[in-house]
Amino acid sequence: MAHKILVIDDDNALREMVGIVLESEGFDVSYHDAGSGALEAFKTSAPDLVLLDVMLPGKDGIEVCQEIRAIAGTPIIMLTAKTESEDVVRGLEAGADDYVVKPHNGAELLARIKARLRPVTEDGGIITVGELTMDPRSYEVKRAGVRISLTPLEFKLLHTLAVKPQQVFSREMLLEQVWGYQYKADTRLVNVHVQRLRSKVEEDPENPKIVTTVRGHGYRAGNETP
């Protein structure tokens, strides 16, 4: 079955271009052209991924992202202009998984979409990290039997660290292994998502024990000293 993608953008030409690119790759595409009504469009179409413009009439994309993230972990890729660099961080903090700067080429957009739709992991078996247990088969994370709700990307980020608890991952390594970037990219993606992940899995996010920082190097699962 074809993956369903919802494109939320008020630029008619861009929607048409994106639609041609996605449909040529076999995706089932639906559209909405404003921030107002976007959440209803999301509920109706039940997409596998959302392409969401930052600047929208009615409500901006940041607010729409927050509304979607409040009810679903569906991958969200923000579409931003080069002049909207501050909105990139706001979008990531609101729950977006990734972003693409406009104008973009079709190959880059497809790469970002396919990376987000790729299965989180094929590894089996329960993994323990600190007081947490992770089940890659069901994508469940639990503490003392209580489920912690993570988005697919947050699960993949935690899983990547947890399966190699002695390894320190640089931000560039995480961009490649979690986001699928094969070239230099914005490490803010990693920093913001680590903070979001900590807010969910750490008992005290200001004193993390699950995802820790190794100063000058990156992040690892567990204590700072390998």
Secondary structure, DSSP 4 states (H G I P E B T S, - for coil): -PPEEEEE-S-HHHHHHHHHHHHHTT-EEEEE-SSTTHHHHHHHH--SEEEEESS-SSS-HHHHHHHHHTT----EEEEEETT-HHHHHHHHHHT--EEEEES--HHHHHHHHHHHHS-S----S-EEETTEEEETTTTEEEETTEEE---HHHHHHHHHHHTSTTPPBPHHHHIIIII---S---THHHHHHHHHHHHHH-SSTTS-SSEEEETTTEEEES-S--
